[in-house]
Structure formats: C-alpha cells, structure tokens
Amino acid sequence: MGKAEYLIVLAACVLVTLPLEMAGARVYRRPKRLAGAILPVAVVFLIWDALAIAGGVWGYAPGFVTGIRAPFSIPLEEILFFVVIPVCGVLTYEAVQVTLTAVRRRSEKVASR
C-alpha cells in the first residue's frame, strides 16, 4: 500500500457507507446542510493541525502519505480525513434515524390492528 495507504482507508470508509445513502439516508442530496455540519468543525481542526505541525508537536509519516501538501504543510490526506470521516458519521446517523422511523411506524401499524 505504502504512500496511498491513508487514501485507501478513506476510500474504504466512503465505499462502506455509500450504501447507506442509497438506503434512504439522503445526506449527499442535501449538500448545503452537510457542508454546514462538517465545514466549521473541519476548519477548527485543520487550524489545530497547522499549529501543531508548525510547532513540531506532530507530523505525518512520509511513507504513508502521498506528499501532496496544502498550505501550512497539512497533507492532502489529513484534509480529506476531516471531510470523509464526518460524512461517514452523518451517513450512519441518518441511516439509523431512517431505520428507527421505519421500525416505529411498523410497530405502530401492528399495534393498531
């Protein structure tokens, strides 16, 4: 895997949760809402990362990242992490909500018979 390892893990996260969108989560169909949930937090943590990298508090193993860096030496993979993982979390949350709503409706329907 080597330099693509971080990207492969992120891609796997997207692929594993993608069926949740098709199952009714409707997260990708509401991009403004998704951006509003993810971007403010991503910006805060990217600033935190930039400060930690600049201060020498932490870094990234060159053998596991592509070497593509954004401003402030933040690896591309780290930026993608702060988008991909929250999207997967929101997808999972929404899928659970859809499932619970369906179960409640079914239970109410059965109970009313």
Residue pairs with C-beta under 8 A, 6 or more apart in sequence:
1 8
2 63
2 64
3 63
3 64
3 65
3 66
3 67
4 66
5 64
6 64
6 65
6 66
6 75
6 77
6 81
7 66
7 77
7 80
10 77
10 80
10 81
10 84
10 85
13 84
13 85
13 88
14 84
14 87
14 88
16 88
17 87
17 88
17 91
17 92
20 27
20 91
20 92
20 94
20 95
21 27
21 28
21 29
21 91
23 95
23 98
24 95
24 98
25 91
25 94
25 95
25 98
26 94
27 34
27 87
27 90
27 91
27 94
28 34
34 87
34 90
37 86
37 90
38 82
38 83
38 86
38 87
38 90
41 82
41 86
42 79
42 82
42 83
42 86
45 82
46 74
46 78
46 79
46 82
49 72
49 74
49 78
50 71
50 72
50 73
50 74
51 57
52 58
53 59
53 72
53 73
53 74
54 72
54 73
60 75
60 77
60 78
65 75
65 76
65 77
66 75
66 76
66 77
67 75
68 75
68 76
69 75
69 76
70 76
70 79
